[in-house]
Amino acid sequence: QVQLAESGGGLVQPGGSLRLSCAASGLTLSKYSVNWYRQAPGKERGLVASIAPAGGLENYADSVKGRFTISRDNVKNTVYLQMNSLNTEDTAVYYCYSFGYWGQGTQVTVSS
């Protein structure tokens, strides 16, 4: 059974940082693209960042370029999303997705 489990969300002040993790079981993440999405209240779920398999080519939404970094740890079968310089517009539930599977999401709240 495939499971993706996000963690690392929480409450952070504007300008702060968080690192989200997406740990997989039953699926070898290094073989597939992995995407991070987010959904804010009243808004549609949107793609934040993606990382390709093998070569690890990364792509980012314009709103997070230069602030967020997606990366892999193939030994841990985990993908990370390092989020720096957070602002209130980054508040959302963050989901990871790979090969047709979604995680349960982790809440990120940016507030003073």
C-alpha positions in Angstrom: 0.0 0.0 0.0 1.4 3.4 -1.0 1.4 6.2 1.5 2.8 9.7 1.3 3.2 11.5 4.6 3.8 15.2 4.8 5.3 16.8 7.9 7.0 19.9 9.0 4.2 22.4 8.8 3.3 24.9 11.6 3.0 28.5 12.6 5.8 30.8 11.6 6.3 34.6 11.5 6.7 36.5 8.3 10.2 36.2 7.1 10.7 32.9 8.7 11.5 29.4 7.3 10.1 25.9 7.4 11.1 22.7 5.9 8.4 20.3 4.8 9.0 16.6 4.3 7.2 14.1 2.1 8.1 10.6 3.2 6.9 7.7 1.1 6.2 4.0 1.8 5.3 1.5 -0.9 6.6 3.8 -3.6 10.2 4.6 -4.6 10.1 8.3 -5.0 13.4 8.5 -6.9 11.7 6.8 -9.9 9.0 9.4 -10.3 8.4 13.1 -10.4 7.3 14.5 -7.1 5.2 17.7 -6.8 4.3 20.0 -4.0 1.0 21.7 -4.2 -0.8 24.1 -1.8 -4.3 25.1 -1.2 -5.3 28.2 0.6 -8.9 28.7 2.0 -11.3 29.6 -0.8 -8.7 29.0 -3.5 -7.9 26.1 -5.8 -5.0 23.8 -5.2 -2.0 25.0 -7.2 1.4 23.6 -8.0 4.3 25.1 -6.0 7.3 23.0 -7.0 8.2 19.8 -8.8 11.3 17.7 -9.1 12.0 15.2 -11.9 13.3 11.7 -11.3 16.9 10.8 -12.1 18.4 14.2 -13.1 16.2 16.0 -10.6 15.2 18.9 -12.8 13.3 21.4 -10.6 10.5 23.7 -11.4 8.8 26.4 -9.3 5.8 28.6 -9.4 6.7 32.2 -10.0 5.4 33.2 -6.6 8.0 31.0 -4.8 11.0 31.2 -7.1 14.1 32.2 -5.2 12.5 31.4 -1.8 11.6 27.7 -2.0 13.8 24.8 -2.8 12.7 21.3 -3.5 15.1 18.4 -3.0 15.4 14.6 -2.6 17.0 12.2 -0.2 16.8 8.9 -2.0 18.2 7.0 0.9 15.4 8.2 3.1 12.8 8.0 0.2 11.8 11.6 1.1 11.3 14.8 -0.8 11.7 18.1 1.0 10.4 21.6 0.4 12.6 24.2 2.1 10.6 27.4 2.4 12.4 30.7 3.2 11.3 34.3 3.5 7.7 33.2 4.1 4.9 35.7 3.9 1.2 35.6 4.7 0.3 34.6 1.2 2.2 31.3 1.7 -0.4 30.3 4.3 -2.1 27.1 3.0 -2.3 23.4 3.3 0.7 21.9 1.5 0.4 18.5 -0.2 2.9 16.2 -1.9 1.9 14.2 -5.0 3.6 11.4 -6.9 2.5 8.8 -9.4 -1.1 9.3 -8.7 -0.9 9.4 -5.0 -1.5 12.3 -2.6 -0.5 12.9 0.9 -2.9 14.1 3.6 -1.4 17.6 3.7 0.3 19.7 6.3 -0.8 23.2 7.4 1.5 26.1 7.0 0.4 29.3 8.7 2.4 32.5 8.3 1.3 35.1 10.8 2.7 37.6 13.2 
